[in-house]
Amino acid sequence: MQFAVTLQQQRFPQWRTPQLEFPQDQASEMFLFFRSFLLATA
């Protein structure tokens, strides 16, 4: 998942890393991230 985190920080530097701050919410955070990523690249 390191690649996704790096990509997230590059594309959205204002975002914080959800894996480090909200580990219990990692699944939903990653889902929202990938959904927005797919929408942005569609």
Order of alpha helices (4+ residues) and beta strands (2+ residues): alpha-alpha-alpha
